[in-house]
Amino acid sequence: MLSLQEISDRLEIEDLLVRYSHAVDSGQWDLLDDIFTPDAHIDYTATGGPAGDLTETKRFLATVLPNFLAYQHLMGNSSISVDGDTATARSMCHNPMLVPGGDGRPTLMLNGLWYLDSFARVDGRWRMTRRSQEKSYMFLAPPAGA
């Protein structure tokens, strides 16, 4: 049976995962400062991105994501393990993205991945200390009418 503290910890970590998605999908990069620790390591190499610190990650996201017409992060199936003031999670992410097409018609890119995260309780709040990806699939759907 889960203790009330572990239930609270898990809900706070799930909220952190959702807040990450909202920050990225809304282009509010500075919100990531309240999600990650200042010394966090973020590794997007499994899906073709860089690995680096929070500053480098924010710069990458701000540079690359505006090139897409639309995108969303749908998080789910999180397996969270709490051990005192640290935790880990493996969470499914479905990330559809609209890519501009050369002929004016967008192409839908479907990305499926797992986020592998580590957390620490800092000043009474959970924060991510590490995030990496495990690629599941990537699929480019042909434009409608093609």
N, CA, C and O atoms as a GROMACS GRO file, in nm:
protein
  584
    1MET      N    1   0.085  -0.118   0.000
    1MET     CA    2   0.000   0.000   0.000
    1MET      C    3   0.089   0.124   0.000
    1MET      O    4   0.189   0.130   0.071
    2LEU      N    5   0.053   0.222  -0.079
    2LEU     CA    6   0.127   0.347  -0.086
    2LEU      C    7   0.094   0.436   0.033
    2LEU      O    8  -0.021   0.445   0.075
    3SER      N    9   0.196   0.501   0.086
    3SER     CA   10   0.174   0.598   0.193
    3SER      C   11   0.118   0.727   0.133
    3SER      O   12   0.127   0.749   0.012
    4LEU      N   13   0.061   0.812   0.218
    4LEU     CA   14   0.011   0.941   0.170
    4LEU      C   15   0.126   1.024   0.111
    4LEU      O   16   0.106   1.096   0.013
    5GLN      N   17   0.245   1.013   0.170
    5GLN     CA   18   0.360   1.087   0.118
    5GLN      C   19   0.396   1.038  -0.022
    5GLN      O   20   0.425   1.119  -0.110
    6GLU      N   21   0.396   0.907  -0.042
    6GLU     CA   22   0.432   0.855  -0.175
    6GLU      C   23   0.325   0.890  -0.278
    6GLU      O   24   0.358   0.919  -0.393
    7ILE      N   25   0.200   0.889  -0.239
    7ILE     CA   26   0.093   0.932  -0.330
    7ILE      C   27   0.114   1.078  -0.368
    7ILE      O   28   0.104   1.115  -0.485
    8SER      N   29   0.143   1.162  -0.269
    8SER     CA   30   0.168   1.304  -0.295
    8SER      C   31   0.290   1.321  -0.386
    8SER      O   32   0.286   1.400  -0.481
    9ASP      N   33   0.398   1.247  -0.356
    9ASP     CA   34   0.519   1.257  -0.438
    9ASP      C   35   0.489   1.220  -0.583
    9ASP      O   36   0.531   1.289  -0.675
   10ARG      N   37   0.419   1.112  -0.603
   10ARG     CA   38   0.387   1.067  -0.740
   10ARG      C   39   0.302   1.170  -0.814
   10ARG      O   40   0.326   1.197  -0.931
   11LEU      N   41   0.202   1.227  -0.745
   11LEU     CA   42   0.119   1.329  -0.810
   11LEU      C   43   0.200   1.453  -0.844
   11LEU      O   44   0.179   1.512  -0.950
   12GLU      N   45   0.292   1.493  -0.757
   12GLU     CA   46   0.375   1.609  -0.786
   12GLU      C   47   0.467   1.582  -0.905
   12GLU      O   48   0.490   1.671  -0.987
   13ILE      N   49   0.520   1.462  -0.914
   13ILE     CA   50   0.607   1.426  -1.027
   13ILE      C   51   0.526   1.420  -1.156
   13ILE      O   52   0.573   1.468  -1.260
   14GLU      N   53   0.406   1.362  -1.152
   14GLU     CA   54   0.320   1.361  -1.271
   14GLU      C   55   0.289   1.503  -1.316
   14GLU      O   56   0.287   1.531  -1.435
   15ASP      N   57   0.264   1.592  -1.221
   15ASP     CA   58   0.238   1.732  -1.255
   15ASP      C   59   0.359   1.795  -1.321
   15ASP      O   60   0.345   1.874  -1.414
   16LEU      N   61   0.478   1.762  -1.273
   16LEU     CA   62   0.601   1.813  -1.333
   16LEU      C   63   0.613   1.768  -1.479
   16LEU      O   64   0.653   1.847  -1.565
   17LEU      N   65   0.579   1.643  -1.507
   17LEU     CA   66   0.583   1.591  -1.644
   17LEU      C   67   0.486   1.666  -1.734
   17LEU      O   68   0.519   1.697  -1.849
   18VAL      N   69   0.368   1.695  -1.683
   18VAL     CA   70   0.268   1.769  -1.761
   18VAL      C   71   0.314   1.913  -1.782
   18VAL      O   72   0.297   1.968  -1.891
   19ARG      N   73   0.372   1.975  -1.678
   19ARG     CA   74   0.419   2.112  -1.691
   19ARG      C   75   0.531   2.124  -1.794
   19ARG      O   76   0.541   2.225  -1.864
   20TYR      N   77   0.615   2.021  -1.804
   20TYR     CA   78   0.718   2.019  -1.909
   20TYR      C   79   0.650   2.027  -2.046
   20TYR      O   80   0.688   2.109  -2.129
   21SER      N   81   0.552   1.942  -2.069
   21SER     CA   82   0.483   1.940  -2.198
   21SER      C   83   0.418   2.074  -2.229
   21SER      O   84   0.428   2.123  -2.342
   22HIS      N   85   0.353   2.132  -2.131
   22HIS     CA   86   0.289   2.262  -2.154
   22HIS      C   87   0.392   2.371  -2.184
   22HIS      O   88   0.370   2.454  -2.272
   23ALA      N   89   0.504   2.370  -2.113
   23ALA     CA   90   0.608   2.471  -2.137
   23ALA      C   91   0.662   2.460  -2.280
   23ALA      O   92   0.676   2.561  -2.349
   24VAL      N   93   0.692   2.337  -2.322
   24VAL     CA   94   0.747   2.317  -2.456
   24VAL      C   95   0.642   2.346  -2.563
   24VAL      O   96   0.671   2.416  -2.660
   25ASP      N   97   0.522   2.295  -2.546
   25ASP     CA   98   0.419   2.312  -2.649
   25ASP      C   99   0.371   2.457  -2.662
   25ASP      O  100   0.319   2.495  -2.766
   26SER      N  101   0.388   2.536  -2.557
   26SER     CA  102   0.348   2.677  -2.564
   26SER      C  103   0.466   2.770  -2.591
   26SER      O  104   0.449   2.891  -2.601
   27GLY      N  105   0.586   2.714  -2.603
   27GLY     CA  106   0.704   2.794  -2.631
   27GLY      C  107   0.746   2.884  -2.516
   27GLY      O  108   0.811   2.986  -2.538
   28GLN      N  109   0.710   2.847  -2.395
   28GLN     CA  110   0.747   2.925  -2.277
   28GLN      C  111   0.871   2.862  -2.212
   28GLN      O  112   0.863   2.795  -2.109
   29TRP      N  113   0.985   2.885  -2.276
   29TRP     CA  114   1.109   2.816  -2.238
   29TRP      C  115   1.151   2.845  -2.096
   29TRP      O  116   1.208   2.758  -2.030
   30ASP      N  117   1.125   2.966  -2.047
   30ASP     CA  118   1.168   3.000  -1.910
   30ASP      C  119   1.092   2.922  -1.804
   30ASP      O  120   1.137   2.914  -1.690
   31LEU      N  121   0.976   2.866  -1.838
   31LEU     CA  122   0.904   2.781  -1.742
   31LEU      C  123   0.985   2.655  -1.710
   31LEU      O  124   0.966   2.593  -1.606
   32LEU      N  125   1.076   2.618  -1.800
   32LEU     CA  126   1.159   2.500  -1.776
   32LEU      C  127   1.253   2.522  -1.658
   32LEU      O  128   1.303   2.425  -1.600
   33ASP      N  129   1.279   2.647  -1.621
   33ASP     CA  130   1.365   2.676  -1.507
   33ASP      C  131   1.305   2.624  -1.376
   33ASP      O  132   1.379   2.593  -1.283
   34ASP      N  133   1.173   2.613  -1.369
   34ASP     CA  134   1.106   2.562  -1.249
   34ASP      C  135   1.080   2.412  -1.257
   34ASP      O  136   1.029   2.352  -1.163
   35ILE      N  137   1.116   2.351  -1.369
   35ILE     CA  138   1.095   2.208  -1.388
   35ILE      C  139   1.226   2.132  -1.368
   35ILE      O  140   1.227   2.025  -1.306
   36PHE      N  141   1.336   2.187  -1.419
   36PHE     CA  142   1.468   2.124  -1.409
   36PHE      C  143   1.550   2.191  -1.301
   36PHE      O  144   1.528   2.308  -1.268
   37THR      N  145   1.646   2.117  -1.246
   37THR     CA  146   1.746   2.178  -1.160
   37THR      C  147   1.842   2.256  -1.250
   37THR      O  148   1.855   2.223  -1.368
   38PRO      N  149   1.910   2.358  -1.198
   38PRO     CA  150   2.002   2.435  -1.282
   38PRO      C  151   2.112   2.351  -1.346
   38PRO      O  152   2.162   2.385  -1.453
   39ASP      N  153   2.151   2.242  -1.281
   39ASP     CA  154   2.259   2.157  -1.334
   39ASP      C  155   2.208   2.033  -1.406
   39ASP      O  156   2.282   1.936  -1.424
   40ALA      N  157   2.081   2.033  -1.446
   40ALA     CA  158   2.021   1.916  -1.511
   40ALA      C  159   2.092   1.882  -1.642
   40ALA      O  160   2.145   1.970  -1.711
   41HIS      N  161   2.092   1.755  -1.674
   41HIS     CA  162   2.144   1.707  -1.803
   41HIS      C  163   2.026   1.657  -1.884
   41HIS      O  164   1.948   1.574  -1.837
   42ILE      N  165   2.012   1.707  -2.007
   42ILE     CA  166   1.898   1.674  -2.092
   42ILE      C  167   1.953   1.618  -2.223
   42ILE      O  168   2.034   1.683  -2.290
   43ASP      N  169   1.908   1.499  -2.259
   43ASP     CA  170   1.964   1.426  -2.373
   43ASP      C  171   1.853   1.388  -2.470
   43ASP      O  172   1.774   1.298  -2.444
   44TYR      N  173   1.849   1.458  -2.584
   44TYR     CA  174   1.750   1.432  -2.688
   44TYR      C  175   1.812   1.356  -2.806
   44TYR      O  176   1.752   1.352  -2.914
   45THR      N  177   1.929   1.296  -2.790
   45THR     CA  178   2.000   1.236  -2.902
   45THR      C  179   1.927   1.118  -2.965
   45THR      O  180   1.947   1.089  -3.083
   46ALA      N  181   1.843   1.049  -2.890
   46ALA     CA  182   1.772   0.933  -2.946
   46ALA      C  183   1.679   0.973  -3.060
   46ALA      O  184   1.647   0.890  -3.145
   47THR      N  185   1.635   1.099  -3.061
   47THR     CA  186   1.546   1.146  -3.168
   47THR      C  187   1.613   1.254  -3.253
   47THR      O  188   1.545   1.332  -3.319
   48GLY      N  189   1.745   1.257  -3.253
   48GLY     CA  190   1.818   1.347  -3.341
   48GLY      C  191   1.854   1.482  -3.285
   48GLY      O  192   1.909   1.565  -3.357
   49GLY      N  193   1.824   1.506  -3.158
   49GLY     CA  194   1.857   1.634  -3.097
   49GLY      C  195   1.989   1.626  -3.022
   49GLY      O  196   2.061   1.526  -3.030
   50PRO      N  197   2.021   1.733  -2.949
   50PRO     CA  198   2.148   1.738  -2.876
   50PRO      C  199   2.134   1.685  -2.734
   50PRO      O  200   2.025   1.654  -2.687
   51ALA      N  201   2.245   1.678  -2.667
   51ALA     CA  202   2.251   1.654  -2.522
   51ALA      C  203   2.323   1.773  -2.462
   51ALA      O  204   2.420   1.823  -2.519
   52GLY      N  205   2.276   1.820  -2.348
   52GLY     CA  206   2.342   1.933  -2.286
   52GLY      C  207   2.274   1.977  -2.159
   52GLY      O  208   2.194   1.905  -2.100
   53ASP      N  209   2.307   2.098  -2.118
   53ASP     CA  210   2.249   2.152  -1.995
   53ASP      C  211   2.119   2.226  -2.028
   53ASP      O  212   2.075   2.230  -2.142
   54LEU      N  213   2.060   2.285  -1.926
   54LEU     CA  214   1.930   2.350  -1.943
   54LEU      C  215   1.938   2.469  -2.038
   54LEU      O  216   1.849   2.489  -2.120
   55THR      N  217   2.042   2.549  -2.027
   55THR     CA  218   2.057   2.664  -2.116
   55THR      C  219   2.067   2.621  -2.261
   55THR      O  220   2.001   2.678  -2.348
   56GLU      N  221   2.149   2.520  -2.288
   56GLU     CA  222   2.164   2.469  -2.425
   56GLU      C  223   2.032   2.410  -2.476
   56GLU      O  224   1.997   2.426  -2.593
   57THR      N  225   1.960   2.342  -2.388
   57THR     CA  226   1.832   2.281  -2.427
   57THR      C  227   1.729   2.387  -2.462
   57THR      O  228   1.659   2.375  -2.562
   58LYS      N  229   1.720   2.491  -2.380
   58LYS     CA  230   1.625   2.598  -2.409
   58LYS      C  231   1.659   2.665  -2.542
   58LYS      O  232   1.569   2.697  -2.620
   59ARG      N  233   1.787   2.687  -2.568
   59ARG     CA  234   1.830   2.747  -2.695
   59ARG      C  235   1.792   2.657  -2.813
   59ARG      O  236   1.742   2.705  -2.914
   60PHE      N  237   1.816   2.527  -2.798
   60PHE     CA  238   1.781   2.432  -2.904
   60PHE      C  239   1.630   2.434  -2.931
   60PHE      O  240   1.589   2.445  -3.046
   61LEU      N  241   1.549   2.424  -2.827
   61LEU     CA  242   1.404   2.422  -2.846
   61LEU      C  243   1.354   2.550  -2.911
   61LEU      O  244   1.270   2.547  -3.000
   62ALA      N  245   1.407   2.664  -2.866
   62ALA     CA  246   1.364   2.794  -2.921
   62ALA      C  247   1.405   2.811  -3.066
   62ALA      O  248   1.341   2.886  -3.140
   63THR      N  249   1.510   2.743  -3.108
   63THR     CA  250   1.559   2.753  -3.245
   63THR      C  251   1.487   2.656  -3.338
   63THR      O  252   1.453   2.691  -3.451
   64VAL      N  253   1.464   2.534  -3.291
   64VAL     CA  254   1.413   2.428  -3.378
   64VAL      C  255   1.260   2.423  -3.385
   64VAL      O  256   1.205   2.410  -3.494
   65LEU      N  257   1.193   2.432  -3.272
   65LEU     CA  258   1.048   2.410  -3.274
   65LEU      C  259   0.968   2.511  -3.356
   65LEU      O  260   0.865   2.472  -3.412
   66PRO      N  261   1.009   2.637  -3.367
   66PRO     CA  262   0.934   2.728  -3.455
   66PRO      C  263   0.934   2.687  -3.602
   66PRO      O  264   0.855   2.740  -3.680
   67ASN      N  265   1.020   2.593  -3.640
   67ASN     CA  266   1.022   2.545  -3.779
   67ASN      C  267   0.906   2.450  -3.808
   67ASN      O  268   0.879   2.419  -3.924
   68PHE      N  269   0.838   2.404  -3.706
   68PHE     CA  270   0.723   2.314  -3.724
   68PHE      C  271   0.594   2.396  -3.721
   68PHE      O  272   0.584   2.495  -3.649
   69LEU      N  273   0.496   2.352  -3.801
   69LEU     CA  274   0.368   2.423  -3.806
   69LEU      C  275   0.286   2.401  -3.680
   69LEU      O  276   0.212   2.490  -3.638
   70ALA      N  277   0.299   2.284  -3.619
   70ALA     CA  278   0.227   2.252  -3.496
   70ALA      C  279   0.292   2.128  -3.434
   70ALA      O  280   0.356   2.048  -3.503
   71TYR      N  281   0.274   2.113  -3.305
   71TYR     CA  282   0.326   1.996  -3.234
   71TYR      C  283   0.260   1.986  -3.097
   71TYR      O  284   0.214   2.086  -3.042
   72GLN      N  285   0.256   1.866  -3.044
   72GLN     CA  286   0.201   1.841  -2.911
   72GLN      C  287   0.278   1.727  -2.846
   72GLN      O  288   0.330   1.638  -2.913
   73HIS      N  289   0.283   1.731  -2.715
   73HIS     CA  290   0.338   1.621  -2.636
   73HIS      C  291   0.225   1.562  -2.553
   73HIS      O  292   0.169   1.631  -2.468
   74LEU      N  293   0.192   1.438  -2.577
   74LEU     CA  294   0.091   1.369  -2.498
   74LEU      C  295   0.164   1.266  -2.412
   74LEU      O  296   0.220   1.169  -2.464
   75MET      N  297   0.164   1.287  -2.282
   75MET     CA  298   0.236   1.202  -2.188
   75MET      C  299   0.139   1.101  -2.126
   75MET      O  300   0.021   1.130  -2.106
   76GLY      N  301   0.191   0.982  -2.096
   76GLY     CA  302   0.108   0.882  -2.029
   76GLY      C  303   0.189   0.762  -1.986
   76GLY      O  304   0.310   0.753  -2.011
   77ASN      N  305   0.121   0.670  -1.923
   77ASN     CA  306   0.181   0.543  -1.879
   77ASN      C  307   0.312   0.563  -1.805
   77ASN      O  308   0.410   0.495  -1.832
   78SER      N  309   0.313   0.657  -1.712
   78SER     CA  310   0.434   0.683  -1.635
   78SER      C  311   0.450   0.578  -1.525
   78SER      O  312   0.359   0.551  -1.447
   79SER      N  313   0.569   0.521  -1.522
   79SER     CA  314   0.607   0.429  -1.416
   79SER      C  315   0.704   0.507  -1.327
   79SER      O  316   0.817   0.534  -1.367
   80ILE      N  317   0.659   0.542  -1.207
   80ILE     CA  318   0.734   0.628  -1.117
   80ILE      C  319   0.780   0.547  -0.996
   80ILE      O  320   0.703   0.473  -0.936
   81SER      N  321   0.907   0.564  -0.963
   81SER     CA  322   0.964   0.497  -0.846
   81SER      C  323   1.025   0.604  -0.756
   81SER      O  324   1.116   0.676  -0.796
   82VAL      N  325   0.974   0.613  -0.633
   82VAL     CA  326   1.021   0.714  -0.538
   82VAL      C  327   1.106   0.646  -0.431
   82VAL      O  328   1.070   0.541  -0.378
   83ASP      N  329   1.219   0.709  -0.400
   83ASP     CA  330   1.308   0.660  -0.294
   83ASP      C  331   1.353   0.780  -0.211
   83ASP      O  332   1.458   0.839  -0.236
   84GLY      N  333   1.273   0.815  -0.112
   84GLY     CA  334   1.305   0.931  -0.028
   84GLY      C  335   1.295   1.060  -0.106
   84GLY      O  336   1.188   1.097  -0.154
   85ASP      N  337   1.410   1.128  -0.119
   85ASP     CA  338   1.412   1.257  -0.189
   85ASP      C  339   1.461   1.247  -0.332
   85ASP      O  340   1.495   1.348  -0.394
   86THR      N  341   1.464   1.125  -0.386
   86THR     CA  342   1.496   1.104  -0.527
   86THR      C  343   1.391   1.014  -0.588
   86THR      O  344   1.320   0.942  -0.518
   87ALA      N  345   1.382   1.020  -0.719
   87ALA     CA  346   1.283   0.938  -0.791
   87ALA      C  347   1.329   0.920  -0.934
   87ALA      O  348   1.413   0.994  -0.985
   88THR      N  349   1.272   0.819  -0.998
   88THR     CA  350   1.292   0.796  -1.141
   88THR      C  351   1.157   0.770  -1.204
   88THR      O  352   1.062   0.730  -1.137
   89ALA      N  353   1.149   0.793  -1.334
   89ALA     CA  354   1.025   0.766  -1.407
   89ALA      C  355   1.057   0.728  -1.550
   89ALA      O  356   1.156   0.773  -1.608
   90ARG      N  357   0.973   0.645  -1.606
   90ARG     CA  358   0.975   0.611  -1.748
   90ARG      C  359   0.835   0.641  -1.798
   90ARG      O  360   0.738   0.579  -1.753
   91SER      N  361   0.823   0.736  -1.891
   91SER     CA  362   0.693   0.783  -1.936
   91SER      C  363   0.683   0.779  -2.087
   91SER      O  364   0.777   0.815  -2.158
   92MET      N  365   0.568   0.734  -2.135
   92MET     CA  366   0.541   0.730  -2.278
   92MET      C  367   0.506   0.870  -2.327
   92MET      O  368   0.437   0.946  -2.259
   93CYS      N  369   0.556   0.904  -2.446
   93CYS     CA  370   0.522   1.031  -2.508
   93CYS      C  371   0.483   1.006  -2.653
   93CYS      O  372   0.557   0.944  -2.729
   94HIS      N  373   0.366   1.056  -2.691
   94HIS     CA  374   0.323   1.057  -2.830
   94HIS      C  375   0.336   1.203  -2.875
   94HIS      O  376   0.275   1.291  -2.816
   95ASN      N  377   0.417   1.227  -2.978
   95ASN     CA  378   0.453   1.363  -3.019
   95ASN      C  379   0.430   1.383  -3.168
   95ASN      O  380   0.523   1.371  -3.247
   96PRO      N  381   0.304   1.414  -3.208
   96PRO     CA  382   0.280   1.445  -3.349
   96PRO      C  383   0.331   1.586  -3.381
   96PRO      O  384   0.320   1.677  -3.300
   97MET      N  385   0.388   1.601  -3.503
   97MET     CA  386   0.442   1.729  -3.546
   97MET      C  387   0.406   1.751  -3.693
   97MET      O  388   0.416   1.659  -3.773
   98LEU      N  389   0.366   1.872  -3.727
   98LEU     CA  390   0.339   1.905  -3.867
   98LEU      C  391   0.462   1.971  -3.927
   98LEU      O  392   0.510   2.073  -3.878
   99VAL      N  393   0.512   1.910  -4.033
   99VAL     CA  394   0.633   1.956  -4.102
   99VAL      C  395   0.590   2.028  -4.229
   99VAL      O  396   0.510   1.974  -4.305
  100PRO      N  397   0.641   2.150  -4.254
  100PRO     CA  398   0.606   2.218  -4.379
  100PRO      C  399   0.653   2.137  -4.500
  100PRO      O  400   0.766   2.087  -4.502
  101GLY      N  401   0.568   2.124  -4.599
  101GLY     CA  402   0.605   2.052  -4.721
  101GLY      C  403   0.652   2.148  -4.829
  101GLY      O  404   0.611   2.264  -4.831
  102GLY      N  405   0.737   2.100  -4.917
  102GLY     CA  406   0.788   2.183  -5.025
  102GLY      C  407   0.680   2.229  -5.121
  102GLY      O  408   0.693   2.332  -5.187
  103ASP      N  409   0.572   2.152  -5.128
  103ASP     CA  410   0.463   2.185  -5.220
  103ASP      C  411   0.352   2.263  -5.149
  103ASP      O  412   0.245   2.285  -5.206
  104GLY      N  413   0.378   2.305  -5.026
  104GLY     CA  414   0.279   2.383  -4.952
  104GLY      C  415   0.187   2.298  -4.867
  104GLY      O  416   0.114   2.351  -4.783
  105ARG      N  417   0.190   2.166  -4.887
  105ARG     CA  418   0.107   2.079  -4.805
  105ARG      C  419   0.190   2.022  -4.691
  105ARG      O  420   0.299   1.969  -4.714
  106PRO      N  421   0.140   2.032  -4.568
  106PRO     CA  422   0.219   1.982  -4.455
  106PRO      C  423   0.222   1.828  -4.451
  106PRO      O  424   0.132   1.761  -4.501
  107THR      N  425   0.328   1.777  -4.391
  107THR     CA  426   0.344   1.634  -4.368
  107THR      C  427   0.334   1.611  -4.218
  107THR      O  428   0.392   1.686  -4.139
  108LEU      N  429   0.262   1.508  -4.180
  108LEU     CA  430   0.248   1.473  -4.039
  108LEU      C  431   0.359   1.376  -4.000
  108LEU      O  432   0.372   1.269  -4.059
  109MET      N  433   0.438   1.415  -3.902
  109MET     CA  434   0.541   1.328  -3.848
  109MET      C  435   0.493   1.279  -3.712
  109MET      O  436   0.463   1.359  -3.624
  110LEU      N  437   0.486   1.148  -3.695
  110LEU     CA  438   0.444   1.089  -3.568
  110LEU      C  439   0.567   1.035  -3.497
  110LEU      O  440   0.642   0.954  -3.552
  111ASN      N  441   0.587   1.080  -3.376
  111ASN     CA  442   0.701   1.037  -3.295
  111ASN      C  443   0.648   0.966  -3.171
  111ASN      O  444   0.562   1.019  -3.100
  112GLY      N  445   0.699   0.849  -3.145
  112GLY     CA  446   0.669   0.778  -3.022
  112GLY      C  447   0.799   0.757  -2.948
  112GLY      O  448   0.897   0.708  -3.004
  113LEU      N  449   0.800   0.792  -2.822
  113LEU     CA  450   0.923   0.778  -2.745
  113LEU      C  451   0.889   0.758  -2.598
  113LEU      O  452   0.776   0.776  -2.554
  114TRP      N  453   0.992   0.721  -2.524
  114TRP     CA  454   0.984   0.712  -2.379
  114TRP      C  455   1.078   0.817  -2.323
  114TRP      O  456   1.191   0.832  -2.370
  115TYR      N  457   1.032   0.890  -2.224
  115TYR     CA  458   1.120   0.978  -2.148
  115TYR      C  459   1.169   0.901  -2.026
  115TYR      O  460   1.090   0.841  -1.954
  116LEU      N  461   1.298   0.904  -2.004
  116LEU     CA  462   1.361   0.841  -1.889
  116LEU      C  463   1.412   0.955  -1.801
  116LEU      O  464   1.505   1.026  -1.838
  117ASP      N  465   1.351   0.972  -1.684
  117ASP     CA  466   1.377   1.089  -1.601
  117ASP      C  467   1.427   1.052  -1.463
  117ASP      O  468   1.393   0.947  -1.407
  118SER      N  469   1.510   1.141  -1.408
  118SER     CA  470   1.552   1.134  -1.268
  118SER      C  471   1.510   1.265  -1.203
  118SER      O  472   1.512   1.371  -1.265
  119PHE      N  473   1.472   1.255  -1.075
  119PHE     CA  474   1.420   1.370  -1.001
  119PHE      C  475   1.488   1.381  -0.866
  119PHE      O  476   1.542   1.283  -0.814
  120ALA      N  477   1.485   1.501  -0.810
  120ALA     CA  478   1.530   1.525  -0.674
  120ALA      C  479   1.434   1.624  -0.609
  120ALA      O  480   1.382   1.714  -0.674
  121ARG      N  481   1.414   1.605  -0.480
  121ARG     CA  482   1.333   1.702  -0.406
  121ARG      C  483   1.430   1.813  -0.362
  121ARG      O  484   1.524   1.788  -0.287
  122VAL      N  485   1.404   1.934  -0.409
  122VAL     CA  486   1.490   2.049  -0.381
  122VAL      C  487   1.404   2.155  -0.312
  122VAL      O  488   1.305   2.202  -0.367
  123ASP      N  489   1.443   2.191  -0.191
  123ASP     CA  490   1.366   2.289  -0.114
  123ASP      C  491   1.218   2.253  -0.108
  123ASP      O  492   1.132   2.339  -0.120
  124GLY      N  493   1.190   2.124  -0.089
  124GLY     CA  494   1.052   2.077  -0.073
  124GLY      C  495   0.975   2.058  -0.202
  124GLY      O  496   0.857   2.022  -0.198
  125ARG      N  497   1.039   2.082  -0.318
  125ARG     CA  498   0.971   2.068  -0.447
  125ARG      C  499   1.048   1.971  -0.535
  125ARG      O  500   1.171   1.969  -0.535
  126TRP      N  501   0.974   1.891  -0.611
  126TRP     CA  502   1.038   1.798  -0.705
  126TRP      C  503   1.086   1.874  -0.827
  126TRP      O  504   1.017   1.962  -0.878
  127ARG      N  505   1.205   1.838  -0.873
  127ARG     CA  506   1.262   1.896  -0.995
  127ARG      C  507   1.331   1.784  -1.072
  127ARG      O  508   1.377   1.687  -1.013
  128MET      N  509   1.337   1.797  -1.204
  128MET     CA  510   1.409   1.700  -1.287
  128MET      C  511   1.558   1.729  -1.282
  128MET      O  512   1.601   1.843  -1.295
  129THR      N  513   1.636   1.623  -1.264
  129THR     CA  514   1.782   1.636  -1.266
  129THR      C  515   1.841   1.580  -1.394
  129THR      O  516   1.952   1.614  -1.434
  130ARG      N  517   1.764   1.494  -1.459
  130ARG     CA  518   1.813   1.429  -1.581
  130ARG      C  519   1.692   1.385  -1.665
  130ARG      O  520   1.593   1.334  -1.612
  131ARG      N  521   1.704   1.406  -1.796
  131ARG     CA  522   1.602   1.359  -1.890
  131ARG      C  523   1.672   1.304  -2.012
  131ARG      O  524   1.761   1.369  -2.069
  132SER      N  525   1.633   1.185  -2.052
  132SER     CA  526   1.681   1.129  -2.179
  132SER      C  527   1.563   1.064  -2.249
  132SER      O  528   1.455   1.049  -2.191
  133GLN      N  529   1.584   1.027  -2.372
  133GLN     CA  530   1.479   0.968  -2.454
  133GLN      C  531   1.518   0.828  -2.498
  133GLN      O  532   1.636   0.795  -2.515
  134GLU      N  533   1.416   0.747  -2.516
  134GLU     CA  534   1.432   0.616  -2.579
  134GLU      C  535   1.333   0.615  -2.695
  134GLU      O  536   1.212   0.622  -2.674
  135LYS      N  537   1.384   0.607  -2.816
  135LYS     CA  538   1.298   0.613  -2.935
  135LYS      C  539   1.218   0.485  -2.951
  135LYS      O  540   1.272   0.375  -2.935
  136SER      N  541   1.091   0.500  -2.981
  136SER     CA  542   1.004   0.387  -3.011
  136SER      C  543   0.977   0.380  -3.161
  136SER      O  544   1.000   0.278  -3.225
  137TYR      N  545   0.927   0.491  -3.218
  137TYR     CA  546   0.900   0.496  -3.362
  137TYR      C  547   0.900   0.639  -3.411
  137TYR      O  548   0.883   0.733  -3.334
  138MET      N  549   0.920   0.654  -3.540
  138MET     CA  550   0.907   0.781  -3.609
  138MET      C  551   0.848   0.748  -3.746
  138MET      O  552   0.899   0.662  -3.816
  139PHE      N  553   0.739   0.818  -3.782
  139PHE     CA  554   0.669   0.787  -3.906
  139PHE      C  555   0.628   0.916  -3.973
  139PHE      O  556   0.570   1.004  -3.909
  140LEU      N  557   0.656   0.928  -4.102
  140LEU     CA  558   0.612   1.042  -4.182
  140LEU      C  559   0.492   0.998  -4.266
  140LEU      O  560   0.503   0.912  -4.353
  141ALA      N  561   0.378   1.059  -4.238
  141ALA     CA  562   0.255   1.030  -4.314
  141ALA      C  563   0.256   1.114  -4.441
  141ALA      O  564   0.288   1.232  -4.436
  142PRO      N  565   0.222   1.055  -4.554
  142PRO     CA  566   0.218   1.134  -4.679
  142PRO      C  567   0.110   1.242  -4.670
  142PRO      O  568   0.010   1.223  -4.602
  143PRO      N  569   0.131   1.355  -4.738
  143PRO     CA  570   0.030   1.460  -4.737
  143PRO      C  571  -0.103   1.409  -4.792
  143PRO      O  572  -0.106   1.319  -4.876
  144ALA      N  573  -0.211   1.466  -4.745
  144ALA     CA  574  -0.344   1.428  -4.794
  144ALA      C  575  -0.352   1.450  -4.944
  144ALA      O  576  -0.306   1.552  -4.995
  145GLY      N  577  -0.408   1.355  -5.011
  145GLY     CA  578  -0.425   1.363  -5.156
  145GLY      C  579  -0.300   1.322  -5.234
  145GLY      O  580  -0.298   1.330  -5.357
  146ALA      N  581  -0.198   1.279  -5.163
  146ALA     CA  582  -0.075   1.239  -5.234
  146ALA      C  583  -0.084   1.096  -5.280
  146ALA      O  584   0.010   1.045  -5.342
   0.00000   0.00000   0.00000
